[in-house]
Amino acid sequence: MLIAAAALGIAYGVRLLIQSQTEPVDARFAPPPGGHVMYLPTPQDVVERMLTLAAVSKDDLVYDLGCGDGRVLVTAARTYGCRCRGYDIDPLRVRDSLQNARRHGVEDLIQVEQQDIFTLDLRDADVIFLYLLPELNVRLIPQLKQLRPGTRIVSHLFDMHGIQPDQVLHVDSAEDTCDHVVYLWTTPLRSVQEEPEQSAGSRGATATPDAERSSPGAGDAGAQGETDTEKRPP
Ligand SMILES: C[S@@+](CC[C@H](N)C(=O)[O-])C[C@H]1O[C@@H](n2cnc3c(N)ncnc32)[C@H](O)[C@@H]1O
């Protein structure tokens, strides 16, 4: 079961990678000029679960690096009443995000700019949302290391090689019926500790056996089908 969930997650990631590198693809999914990864939205129920995982509150400033249609910003602003900033290299996505914010009446809480995320000063963020690629998460580490202590970083689908996550969850999305792995880190970032050879391959991870998995979180809005299948110790 765990292997199946991991395979689905990998398949979804491979789809993202392939779509970013091959032609022809649906124009919506082409990487934008100057961008590093194509546009592919996070399913709404996964967005909601990730914001819960990051324990977003009204007083937080939430960033989405590569904000796409602004769904993360709009969901955070509508749900928590917090301020949000989104950045996207693609002017069409900036336009979509601003339209989305207006449509939902949260434009006063949301700021969106056309910027390359690798040029940003992120130090006033409380929560950072990522849906990029593994190598792009790693490339962000110098910026993320400057964040204030206690800043939460959540990533859809992709790890940050060399950095120990606080939590790794699998969320079964009702929207696309796929397994979505999500990661949480809290600053200051901690390097993965190398373990003795016999543990290689499961570095720092404690996988919960199938039989011990929690059942889907009934009553937990936006967490449909969530299975907390794998957690790494703090
Ligand atoms: C996979 S989508 C994620 C969209 C949104 N965060 C979500 O989860 O629904 C990645 C987004 O990053 C944007 N992007 C790619 N490279 C970028 C860069 N260097 N700076 C800013 N945005 C970038 C793309 O235009 C795209 O909208």
The ligand as an ORCA input file, in Angstrom:
! r2SCAN-3c Opt
* xyz 0 1
  C       3.534     23.980    -10.636
  S       2.921     25.651    -10.746
  C       2.300     25.928     -9.094
  C       1.168     26.920     -9.019
  C       0.592     27.154     -7.608
  N       1.635     27.419     -6.648
  C      -0.184     25.956     -7.149
  O       0.336     25.192     -6.334
  O      -1.343     25.782     -7.603
  C       4.476     26.561    -10.762
  C       4.350     28.039    -11.080
  O       5.654     28.623    -10.979
  C       5.802     29.615    -11.960
  N       7.257     29.804    -12.161
  C       8.127     28.991    -12.811
  N       9.378     29.463    -12.697
  C       9.305     30.617    -11.952
  C      10.257     31.562    -11.485
  N      11.561     31.424    -11.729
  N       9.823     32.617    -10.757
  C       8.494     32.779    -10.515
  N       7.543     31.911    -10.905
  C       7.938     30.836    -11.610
  C       5.060     29.061    -13.163
  O       4.675     30.097    -14.050
  C       3.867     28.361    -12.490
  O       2.743     29.225    -12.412
*
